[in-house]
């Protein structure tokens, strides 16, 4: 698990040090395919700046992350059939990379609770 910005996997992706399949990018956000997808559409949306958890985002940046997530859903063709946005926060919440990220999941029926 990454705790520092110096070792952060997602910061290294933003910096271009680690390759990723980018599907959307803005001045403040980056969206790329998850390497272990849980649904036909599984894209991660991150702020380019390092923030450890969703509660660390200011409202403007949080809105930008959500806007990019919706844009990804549209470009992936799941905006009308339905999609799920998931933020895992903290170890007990299932967060394994400690750089806030939003999972955009869709492309099939999604049960609740997720399996």
HELIX and SHEET records of a PDB file:
HELIX    1   1 UNK A    5  UNK A    7  5                                   3    
HELIX    2   2 UNK A    9  UNK A   14  1                                   6    
HELIX    3   3 UNK A   54  UNK A   56  5                                   3    
HELIX    4   4 UNK A   59  UNK A   75  1                                  17    
HELIX    5   5 UNK A   91  UNK A   93  5                                   3    
SHEET    1   A 5 UNK A  22  UNK A  25  0                                        
SHEET    2   A 5 UNK A  29  UNK A  33 -1                                        
SHEET    3   A 5 UNK A  41  UNK A  47 -1                                        
SHEET    4   A 5 UNK A 101  UNK A 106 -1                                        
SHEET    5   A 5 UNK A  83  UNK A  86 -1                                        
END                                                                             
